[in-house]
Amino acid sequence: MESGDVRQRLIEAGVRELAQYGAQAFSLRRVAQSCGVSCAAPYRHFRDKQELIQAVADAINRDWSARQVRALEPLKDDVAAQLRAVCKEYLRFLRDNPNFCALITQWDEQTGKWHLNRLFDQSSLTKRLIVRYASEHHMDAQEVYCRVYAIRAMLYGAAMMNQHDDMRLTDAALEALDRMIDGQI
């Protein structure tokens, strides 16, 4: 078995591990076991658990990017519709993958602050769409900033609330959030 095949299998098993157990209970031992390799095998491909989790985050981000592209395909020239579609798809992605919310926002014990992980942060499509929307509607920089802030706060807030069981992304909740997105855009 080639090294790249094992690495890819470990990442795929890591995605399943994260989906089933979340980031806090993520286990390299279970990942290795599900791949049928030794407990030491992940360390031949990843420096540590955090590096494997980052590879899992990158894989999830690729899935998220593909979902964005599919959401935008039918909306070629309507920037407002594209922006609404991406925001709504983001919420559905979180509903479909509740344990992935832990990768979006993490508490840094050393700094005592929340920080956004690379997952979804690499995807600045929403910001680019907001800038295009603002340009088309002749909004100044401050209004663009406020819209970006309001939309991202709602999306990240929904992710955190979903993760911590404060609010589940049920069909009814998604419908309400869809109306709020429509009101902002």
C-alpha positions as CSV (number, residue, x, y, z in Angstrom):
1,M,0.0,0.0,0.0
2,E,1.4,3.4,-1.0
3,S,2.1,6.1,1.5
4,G,-0.3,8.6,-0.2
5,D,-3.1,6.0,-0.1
6,V,-2.7,5.6,3.7
7,R,-2.6,9.3,4.2
8,Q,-5.8,9.8,2.2
9,R,-7.5,7.0,4.0
10,L,-6.5,8.5,7.4
11,I,-8.0,11.9,6.3
12,E,-11.2,10.2,5.2
13,A,-11.4,8.3,8.5
14,G,-10.7,11.5,10.3
15,V,-13.7,13.2,8.6
16,R,-15.9,10.3,9.8
17,E,-14.3,10.4,13.3
18,L,-15.0,14.2,13.5
19,A,-18.6,13.7,12.3
20,Q,-19.2,11.0,14.8
21,Y,-17.3,12.2,17.9
22,G,-16.5,15.9,17.3
23,A,-13.2,17.7,17.8
24,Q,-13.0,17.3,21.5
25,A,-13.2,13.5,21.5
26,F,-11.3,13.0,18.2
27,S,-9.1,9.9,18.6
28,L,-6.0,9.0,16.5
29,R,-6.3,5.5,17.8
30,R,-9.9,5.1,16.4
31,V,-8.8,6.7,13.1
32,A,-6.0,4.2,12.7
33,Q,-8.2,1.3,13.8
34,S,-10.8,2.2,11.2
35,C,-8.1,2.2,8.5
36,G,-6.7,-1.1,9.6
37,V,-3.3,0.3,10.4
38,S,-1.2,0.5,13.5
39,C,-1.7,3.2,16.1
40,A,1.7,4.6,15.0
41,A,0.8,4.9,11.4
42,P,-0.9,8.3,11.6
43,Y,2.4,9.7,13.0
44,R,4.2,8.7,9.8
45,H,1.9,11.0,7.9
46,F,1.0,13.7,10.4
47,R,3.2,15.4,13.0
48,D,0.4,15.1,15.6
49,K,-3.4,15.0,16.1
50,Q,-3.7,18.7,15.4
51,E,-2.0,18.3,12.0
52,L,-4.4,15.5,11.0
53,I,-7.4,17.6,12.2
54,Q,-6.1,20.4,10.0
55,A,-5.9,18.0,7.0
56,V,-9.5,17.0,7.9
57,A,-10.5,20.7,8.0
58,D,-8.9,21.2,4.6
59,A,-10.9,18.2,3.2
60,I,-14.1,19.6,4.6
61,N,-13.3,23.0,3.2
62,R,-12.9,21.5,-0.3
63,D,-16.4,19.9,0.2
64,W,-17.8,23.3,1.3
65,S,-16.2,25.0,-1.7
66,A,-17.8,22.5,-4.0
67,R,-21.2,23.1,-2.4
68,Q,-20.8,26.8,-2.9
69,V,-20.1,26.3,-6.6
70,R,-23.2,24.2,-7.0
71,A,-25.3,26.8,-5.1
72,L,-24.1,29.6,-7.4
73,E,-24.3,27.8,-10.8
74,P,-27.9,28.7,-11.6
75,L,-27.5,32.3,-10.4
76,K,-24.8,33.6,-12.9
77,D,-25.4,37.4,-12.9
78,D,-27.5,38.1,-9.8
79,V,-25.1,39.0,-7.1
80,A,-27.8,39.5,-4.4
81,A,-29.2,36.0,-5.2
82,Q,-25.7,34.5,-5.2
83,L,-25.0,36.1,-1.8
84,R,-28.2,34.8,-0.3
85,A,-27.7,31.4,-1.8
86,V,-24.1,31.1,-0.3
87,C,-25.3,32.2,3.1
88,K,-28.2,29.8,3.1
89,E,-26.1,26.9,1.8
90,Y,-23.6,27.6,4.6
91,L,-26.3,27.1,7.2
92,R,-27.4,23.9,5.6
93,F,-23.9,22.7,5.4
94,L,-23.6,23.2,9.2
95,R,-27.0,21.5,9.7
96,D,-25.8,18.5,7.7
97,N,-22.4,18.4,9.5
98,P,-23.0,19.5,13.1
99,N,-19.7,18.3,14.5
100,F,-17.8,20.3,11.9
101,C,-18.9,23.5,13.7
102,A,-16.2,22.9,16.3
103,L,-13.6,23.5,13.5
104,I,-15.1,26.8,12.6
105,T,-14.7,28.5,15.9
106,Q,-12.3,27.5,18.6
107,W,-11.4,28.9,22.0
108,D,-7.7,29.6,22.4
109,E,-6.8,28.9,26.1
110,Q,-3.5,30.8,25.8
111,T,-4.9,34.1,24.5
112,G,-8.4,33.7,26.1
113,K,-10.0,34.6,22.8
114,W,-12.1,33.0,20.1
115,H,-10.4,32.6,16.8
116,L,-11.7,31.5,13.5
117,N,-10.1,28.4,12.2
118,R,-8.9,28.1,8.6
119,L,-12.1,26.2,7.8
120,F,-14.5,28.6,6.0
121,D,-12.2,31.4,6.8
122,Q,-10.3,30.5,3.5
123,S,-13.7,30.9,1.8
124,S,-14.1,34.6,1.6
125,L,-16.6,34.2,-1.2
126,T,-19.3,35.8,1.0
127,K,-17.1,38.8,1.5
128,R,-16.3,39.2,-2.2
129,L,-20.0,38.9,-3.0
130,I,-20.9,41.5,-0.4
131,V,-18.3,43.9,-1.9
132,R,-19.7,43.3,-5.4
133,Y,-23.3,43.8,-4.1
134,A,-22.2,47.0,-2.3
135,S,-20.5,48.3,-5.4
136,E,-23.7,47.7,-7.5
137,H,-25.8,49.5,-4.9
138,H,-23.3,52.3,-4.4
139,M,-22.7,51.6,-0.7
140,D,-19.8,53.3,1.2
141,A,-17.0,51.3,2.9
142,Q,-18.6,51.6,6.3
143,E,-22.0,50.2,5.2
144,V,-20.1,47.3,3.4
145,Y,-18.2,46.6,6.7
146,C,-21.4,46.6,8.7
147,R,-23.1,44.2,6.3
148,V,-20.1,41.8,6.2
149,Y,-20.1,42.0,10.0
150,A,-23.8,41.4,10.4
151,I,-24.0,38.5,8.0
152,R,-20.8,36.8,9.3
153,A,-21.9,37.3,12.9
154,M,-25.2,35.6,12.2
155,L,-23.5,32.7,10.4
156,Y,-20.8,32.1,12.9
157,G,-23.3,32.6,15.8
158,A,-25.6,30.0,14.3
159,A,-22.6,27.6,14.0
160,M,-21.7,28.1,17.6
161,M,-25.2,27.9,18.9
162,N,-25.7,24.7,16.8
163,Q,-22.5,23.2,18.2
164,H,-23.5,24.0,21.8
165,D,-27.1,22.9,21.6
166,D,-28.4,26.5,22.2
167,M,-30.2,26.4,18.9
168,R,-30.5,23.5,16.5
169,L,-30.6,24.2,12.8
170,T,-34.0,22.7,12.3
171,D,-36.1,23.3,9.2
172,A,-38.0,26.0,11.1
173,A,-34.8,27.7,12.3
174,L,-33.4,27.6,8.8
175,E,-36.5,29.2,7.4
176,A,-36.3,32.0,10.0
177,L,-32.6,32.5,9.3
178,D,-33.3,32.5,5.6
179,R,-35.8,35.4,6.1
180,M,-33.1,37.3,8.1
181,I,-30.6,36.8,5.3
182,D,-33.1,38.0,2.8
183,G,-33.7,41.1,5.0
184,Q,-29.9,41.9,5.1
185,I,-29.3,41.4,1.4
